[in-house]
């Protein structure tokens, strides 16, 4: 008898888990693993998306002024040529005004990441220089001896190649 006054009957206990439970448990574990894997992939993909977006935003900030800079460079070239002509003519007040304007323009370009390429005396680099002609000169072969038009970079990216004259090598 048990504590309630009822006779005790033997209870049969199964020898193992119910039929099919092990298979079902294994299937549930596989599904849980798949879901965990999908979750981890989604988290990684989101993280990669955030990083990629941040890089793209950074590039847009760095190079967003590229079109403007390209439009301003011919103006700068013209102003510089006018300065050279005015200097020869000896008109001091006009020269002073043009110099001040050129300084302001150069400061604005520099503040926005635009740097001048002046390769005079350097080895010719076809990635940054455009050779207009090869000339006889007292310089090592393939050395830039004259800059016809300055080149410019925007945050280390080439905007416009420098147009140059290059020393010719010795020979017939």
N, C-alpha and C positions, 0 to 999 in steps of 0.2 A: 504494500500500500504506500501511497505517497502521502504527503502532508495534508491532503484534502480528504482523506478517508477513502479515496478511490484506489482500486487495485492498480499497480504499476504494470503497464504494458510495455514490452520492449519496442523501442523506436528503431526503425531501420534507417541507417545512414547510407547514402550512396557512396560507392567506393571511389568516385572521382567526380569531376564536374559533369553536369547534365550533357547528354549527347548534343554535339554541335556547338557547345559553348566555347570550346577552345578555338574552333574555326571562326566563330563569330568574333571572339576577342581578338584574334590575329587580324581579321579584316578591319576591325575598328582601330587597331593600332596602326595598320598601314594607312588608313584614311586620315588618322590624326597626324601621322608623319607627313603625308602629302599636304595637308592643310598647313602644317607648320612650315614646310618648305615653300609653299605658295606665299605665305605671309612674309617669310624672310626675303624672298625674291621681290615682293611688292615694296617692302621697306627699302631694300637696296636700290631698286629702280627709282623710287621717289628721291632718295638721297642723291643718286646720279643726276636726276633731272634738276634738282636744286643746284648742284654744282655746275652743271652745264649752263643753266640759266644765268647763274652769277657770272660765269666766264663771258657769256654773250653780252650781258649788260655792261661788263667792264670793257669789252671790245667796242661796243656801241659808244660808250663814253669817250674812249680814247680816239676813235676814228670817225666820230660823228661830224667833225668839222672838216673832213677831207675835201668835200666838194667846195666848201667855202674857201679853204686854203688854196685849192687849185685855181679858183676864180680870182683870188687876190694876187697871186704870184705875178701875172703879167703886168698888173698895175705897179707892183713893186719894181719890176724890171724897167718899166717905162720911167718911173720916178728916178731910179738910179741913173739911167741914161741921160735924163734931163739934167741931173746934178752934174754929170761929167761935162756936158755941153756948157752949162752955166759957169762952171768953174773956169773953163777956158776963156769964156767971154768976159770974165771979171766983174760980174754983177753981184756984189757982195750981199746986199739985202735979200735978193731972190735966192741966192745960194744958201744963205743962212736959214731961210724959211723952208726950203726943200730939204735941207739936212735935218731940221727938226721933225718934219713930216716923216721922213724916212726912218728916223730913230723911233718914233712912235709906232710906225707900222711894224718895224722889226721887233719891238717889245711885245706888241700884240700877238705877232706870230709865235714868238718864243713862249709866251705865256700859255699858248694853246698847243704846245708840243711840236711846232714846226722849227726844224733846224736846217741851216744852210749847209750845203755840201760844196766846199771849195778845195778841190783836189790838186791844186797847183803844186808841182814838185813830187807828187805821189805816183806810185805805179798805177797804170791804167787798169781799171776794174770794170769789165763789161756789164756787171750787174748794177753799177752805180753811175757809170759814165757812158756818154754817147760820143764816139770819136767822129769828128767832122772831117778830119784830115790828118795825114801823117806829114810831119815837117822835119826838115834838117834843123838840128838844134844841138847846142853844147849841153847835152843831158844824156843819161843812159837811155838805151832803146826802151820803148814802151812807157816812158815817163810823161805825165801830163805837163806840158810846157805852157799852155795858155788855156784859160777858161773863157769860152765865148759866151756861155750863159750858165749861171750857177744852177746847181741842182738843189733839191730840197727833200727832206724826210719829215714824216709825221710820226712821232713816237717810234722811231727806228724803222719805219716802213717807208720805202721809196715812194715819194710823190711824183718827182720829176728828176730824170737823170741829168747830170751836169753835161753840157755840150762842150767838148774839149778838143784841143789840138794836141797830138801825141808825137813825141820824138821818134823819128824813124831810125831803125837800126842801120849799122854800117853795111855797106854793100854796093853793088853796081846799080 
